[in-house]
Amino acid sequence: MPAQASEKPLWFRYLPFVGILVVAVLGFFALRDYLTFETLRDNREALIAFRDSHYGLTVLVFLGIYIAIVGFSLPGASIATITGGFLFGTVFGVLVNVTGATLGAVVIFLAARMGLGAALKARMDASDGLVRRIKAGIDDNQWSMLFFLRLVPVVPFFLANLIPAFLGVPIHRFVISTLLGIIPGSLVFTSIGAGLGTVFAQGATPDFGIIFEPHILLPILGLCALSVLPVVLKAVTGKKELLK
């Protein structure tokens, strides 16, 4: 059988990514009023009762929902993380949240790489001049770039999933950097969720901006600086060699 006959048609490769985009747009309009703190507050007693009666099932259902939220870039990822802390506490909540976020990120990463990612990588590899040098620079510093994307609080999570796919990052690097890089932010929001019992009792609203408090933001920025340090050192070393 000729090689061309065994190749998947172009539309088939784009189908998963297009499907995610369609679900993301529909989900934004259909779910944005439901995946909120108010929904969690109004249903907290039912959630706790279900968790106490079916703990294992609660973990599996929560993981499935979290994977779907991240994998389809649906609204409510922060609320889901807080809910994980509310249901499972800080320690186990972080484990569940990080697992769900990482698996969901892998879903959208693979969908994007199957479609646009493969084509963009091939074009960049075949290009000359500035584009080729930029691609080579990114390839030489993939670990630093990946951790930086995960640690910087202002980079949207879905963009941090798409950019590596478009640049041809290997799946193992993506998984490891995602798993480790989202732990600091997940720890912050999970701990907020773990303390929601007191917040609900006071009739207050949790402070979602706590991640920008100096005692939390500065350590995260320190990790960001460490992630780009190899890039800086390599650039400085390269300049010194050019001056010799």
C-alpha positions as CSV (number, residue, x, y, z in Angstrom):
1,M,0.0,0.0,0.0
2,P,1.4,3.4,-0.9
3,A,2.6,5.6,1.9
4,Q,0.2,8.3,0.9
5,A,-2.8,6.0,1.4
6,S,-1.9,5.3,5.0
7,E,-1.5,8.9,6.0
8,K,-4.4,10.5,7.9
9,P,-6.2,13.3,6.0
10,L,-5.4,16.9,7.0
11,W,-8.8,17.5,8.5
12,F,-8.5,14.5,10.7
13,R,-5.4,15.9,12.4
14,Y,-7.0,19.2,13.0
15,L,-10.3,17.7,14.3
16,P,-9.3,17.2,18.0
17,F,-8.0,20.8,18.4
18,V,-10.9,22.3,16.5
19,G,-13.2,20.2,18.8
20,I,-11.6,21.6,21.9
21,L,-11.9,25.2,20.6
22,V,-15.6,24.7,19.9
23,V,-16.3,23.2,23.3
24,A,-14.2,26.0,24.9
25,V,-16.3,28.7,23.3
26,L,-19.6,27.0,24.1
27,G,-18.5,26.3,27.6
28,F,-17.5,29.9,28.2
29,F,-21.0,31.0,27.5
30,A,-22.8,28.1,29.0
31,L,-20.8,27.5,32.2
32,R,-19.3,30.8,33.3
33,D,-22.3,31.5,35.5
34,Y,-22.2,28.0,37.2
35,L,-18.5,27.4,37.9
36,T,-18.3,30.1,40.5
37,F,-17.6,30.6,44.1
38,E,-21.3,31.3,44.7
39,T,-22.2,27.8,43.3
40,L,-19.7,26.2,45.6
41,R,-21.0,28.1,48.6
42,D,-24.7,27.3,47.8
43,N,-23.9,23.5,47.3
44,R,-21.3,23.0,50.0
45,E,-23.4,20.9,52.3
46,A,-24.4,18.6,49.5
47,L,-20.8,18.2,48.4
48,I,-19.6,17.4,51.8
49,A,-22.4,14.9,52.4
50,F,-21.6,13.1,49.1
51,R,-17.9,13.1,49.8
52,D,-18.4,11.6,53.3
53,S,-20.6,8.9,51.8
54,H,-18.6,8.1,48.6
55,Y,-15.1,9.4,49.1
56,G,-13.4,7.4,46.4
57,L,-16.1,8.2,43.9
58,T,-15.8,11.8,44.8
59,V,-12.1,11.8,44.0
60,L,-12.7,10.1,40.6
61,V,-15.6,12.4,39.7
62,F,-13.6,15.5,40.7
63,L,-10.6,14.4,38.7
64,G,-12.8,13.9,35.7
65,I,-14.3,17.3,36.0
66,Y,-10.9,19.0,36.5
67,I,-9.4,17.2,33.5
68,A,-12.4,18.3,31.4
69,I,-12.1,21.9,32.6
70,V,-8.4,22.1,31.8
71,G,-8.5,19.9,28.7
72,F,-11.3,22.0,27.1
73,S,-10.1,25.3,28.5
74,L,-13.4,25.8,30.2
75,P,-13.9,28.6,32.8
76,G,-13.6,27.8,36.5
77,A,-10.1,26.3,36.9
78,S,-9.4,28.4,39.9
79,I,-12.7,27.5,41.5
80,A,-12.0,23.8,40.8
81,T,-8.7,24.1,42.6
82,I,-10.3,25.8,45.5
83,T,-13.0,23.1,45.6
84,G,-10.3,20.5,45.7
85,G,-8.9,22.1,48.8
86,F,-12.4,22.4,50.3
87,L,-13.2,18.7,49.7
88,F,-9.9,17.0,50.4
89,G,-7.8,19.4,52.5
90,T,-4.5,21.1,51.6
91,V,-2.1,18.1,51.2
92,F,-4.3,15.6,49.4
93,G,-6.1,18.4,47.7
94,V,-2.8,19.6,46.1
95,L,-2.1,16.1,44.9
96,V,-5.6,15.7,43.3
97,N,-5.5,19.2,41.8
98,V,-2.0,18.9,40.3
99,T,-2.9,15.5,38.9
100,G,-6.1,16.8,37.3
101,A,-4.5,19.9,35.9
102,T,-1.5,18.0,34.5
103,L,-3.7,15.3,32.8
104,G,-6.0,18.0,31.4
105,A,-3.0,20.0,30.1
106,V,-1.7,16.9,28.3
107,V,-5.1,16.5,26.6
108,I,-4.9,20.0,25.0
109,F,-1.2,19.7,24.4
110,L,-1.6,16.5,22.3
111,A,-4.6,17.9,20.5
112,A,-2.7,21.1,19.5
113,R,0.5,19.2,18.6
114,M,-1.5,16.8,16.4
115,G,-2.9,19.7,14.4
116,L,-1.2,23.0,14.3
117,G,1.9,22.0,16.3
118,A,3.2,19.5,13.8
119,A,2.8,21.9,10.9
120,L,4.4,24.9,12.7
121,K,7.3,22.8,13.9
122,A,8.0,21.5,10.4
123,R,7.9,25.0,8.9
124,M,10.2,26.5,11.6
125,D,12.7,23.6,11.2
126,A,12.7,24.2,7.4
127,S,13.0,27.9,7.6
128,D,16.3,29.9,7.4
129,G,17.6,33.1,9.0
130,L,16.0,34.7,12.0
131,V,13.2,32.2,12.5
132,R,15.6,29.3,12.4
133,R,17.8,31.0,15.0
134,I,14.9,31.8,17.3
135,K,13.8,28.1,17.1
136,A,17.3,26.9,17.9
137,G,17.5,29.3,20.9
138,I,14.2,28.0,22.2
139,D,15.3,24.4,21.7
140,D,18.5,25.0,23.7
141,N,16.5,26.4,26.6
142,Q,13.3,24.4,26.7
143,W,13.4,23.5,30.4
144,S,13.9,27.1,31.4
145,M,11.1,28.3,29.1
146,L,8.7,25.6,30.3
147,F,9.2,26.3,33.9
148,F,9.0,30.1,33.3
149,L,5.6,29.7,31.6
150,R,4.3,27.7,34.5
151,L,5.6,29.9,37.3
152,V,4.8,33.3,36.0
153,P,1.4,34.2,37.5
154,V,0.3,36.4,34.5
155,V,0.6,33.7,31.9
156,P,-2.8,32.1,31.2
157,F,-2.8,28.4,31.8
158,F,-4.2,27.5,28.4
159,L,-1.5,29.5,26.7
160,A,1.2,27.7,28.7
161,N,-0.3,24.5,27.3
162,L,-0.5,25.6,23.7
163,I,2.9,27.3,23.2
164,P,5.0,24.2,23.9
165,A,2.8,22.2,21.5
166,F,3.4,24.7,18.8
167,L,7.2,24.7,19.4
168,G,7.5,20.9,19.2
169,V,8.4,20.3,22.9
170,P,8.7,16.6,23.8
171,I,5.8,15.2,25.8
172,H,8.0,14.1,28.7
173,R,9.4,17.6,29.2
174,F,5.9,19.1,29.0
175,V,4.6,16.7,31.6
176,I,7.4,17.1,34.1
177,S,7.5,20.9,33.8
178,T,3.7,21.1,34.2
179,L,3.6,18.7,37.1
180,L,6.3,20.5,39.1
181,G,5.7,24.1,37.8
182,I,2.1,24.3,38.9
183,I,2.7,23.1,42.4
184,P,3.3,26.6,44.0
185,G,0.2,28.2,42.6
186,S,-1.9,25.1,43.3
187,L,-0.7,25.1,46.9
188,V,-1.9,28.7,47.3
189,F,-5.4,28.2,45.9
190,T,-5.8,24.7,47.5
191,S,-5.0,26.2,50.9
192,I,-7.6,28.9,50.3
193,G,-10.1,26.1,49.7
194,A,-9.1,24.2,52.8
195,G,-10.0,27.2,54.9
196,L,-13.4,27.9,53.3
197,G,-15.2,26.4,56.2
198,T,-14.3,29.4,58.3
199,V,-15.0,31.8,55.4
200,F,-18.5,30.3,54.9
201,A,-19.2,30.6,58.6
202,Q,-18.3,34.3,58.6
203,G,-20.4,34.9,55.4
204,A,-17.3,36.3,53.7
205,T,-15.6,35.8,50.3
206,P,-12.1,34.3,50.0
207,D,-9.4,36.6,48.8
208,F,-8.4,35.2,45.4
209,G,-5.8,38.0,45.1
210,I,-3.7,36.5,47.8
211,I,-1.3,35.1,45.3
212,F,-0.1,38.7,44.6
213,E,0.7,39.3,48.3
214,P,4.5,39.9,48.7
215,H,5.1,36.9,51.0
216,I,3.6,34.6,48.3
217,L,4.4,36.4,45.1
218,L,8.1,37.1,45.8
219,P,9.0,33.4,46.3
220,I,7.2,32.5,43.1
221,L,9.1,35.3,41.3
222,G,12.3,34.0,42.8
223,L,11.5,30.6,41.2
224,C,10.9,32.4,37.9
225,A,14.3,34.0,38.1
226,L,15.9,30.6,38.8
227,S,14.1,29.1,35.8
228,V,15.6,31.7,33.4
229,L,19.1,31.8,35.1
230,P,20.5,29.1,32.8
231,V,19.4,31.2,29.8
232,V,21.1,34.3,31.1
233,L,24.3,32.5,32.0
234,K,24.4,30.9,28.6
235,A,23.9,34.2,26.9
236,V,26.6,35.9,29.0
237,T,29.1,33.0,28.4
238,G,28.4,33.1,24.7
239,K,29.1,36.9,24.5
240,K,32.4,36.4,26.4
241,E,33.5,33.7,23.9
242,L,32.7,36.0,21.0
243,L,34.8,38.8,22.6
244,K,37.9,36.6,22.9
